[in-house]
Structure formats: structure tokens, C-alpha cells
Amino acid sequence: MYVDTLTGALYLERPSEVAAYAAAHEQLQALALAPGPTRDTLRSIAAELHT
């Protein structure tokens, strides 16, 4: 697995390292909004920032 960071890059090959990132990705997918609600939320936040 390739991980790009602010100061360089990491190449992870150990199964435990890859599994940790895979688990984090699955959690993010489970919590993520669908495209429509995401767009609405971002528009709402942008409107609040401009007032």
C-alpha cells in the first residue's frame, strides 16, 4: 500500500499495516454521506462562511 504524506511517502507491505488502513477506510465508507447530501452539506457550510 502506498501512503502519500506531507513530508514524503510510505510503502506498507505488512498485513497488519494494510489491515489497519483497510479497516479505517471501511469505517469512513460506513460514515460517509451519499453524494447528494454531501453536496447539500458543503453548500450549507459554504453559505455559513460567506455570511
C-alpha positions in Angstrom: 0.0 0.0 0.0 1.3 3.5 -0.9 0.6 6.3 1.5 1.4 9.9 0.5 2.1 12.3 3.3 3.1 15.9 3.7 6.7 15.1 4.1 7.2 12.0 1.9 5.7 8.7 1.2 5.2 5.3 2.9 5.1 1.9 1.4 3.3 -0.5 3.7 3.5 -4.2 3.0 3.0 -5.9 6.4 -0.5 -7.5 6.5 -1.2 -5.8 9.9 -0.4 -2.4 8.5 -2.5 -2.9 5.4 -5.3 -4.2 7.6 -5.3 -1.1 9.8 -5.7 1.2 6.7 -8.4 -1.1 5.2 -10.4 -1.0 8.5 -10.1 2.8 8.6 -11.3 3.0 5.0 -14.3 0.8 5.7 -15.2 2.9 8.7 -15.0 6.1 6.6 -17.2 4.5 3.9 -19.8 3.5 6.5 -20.0 7.0 7.9 -19.8 8.9 4.6 -22.9 10.7 3.2 -24.2 9.9 -0.2 -23.2 12.3 -3.0 -26.4 14.4 -2.8 -26.4 15.0 1.0 -22.6 15.7 0.8 -23.2 18.4 -1.8 -26.0 19.9 0.3 -23.9 19.9 3.5 -20.9 21.5 1.7 -23.2 24.2 0.2 -24.7 24.9 3.6 -21.2 25.2 5.2 -20.1 27.5 2.4 -23.1 29.7 2.8 -22.5 30.0 6.5 -18.9 31.0 5.8 -20.0 33.8 3.5 -22.4 35.4 6.0 
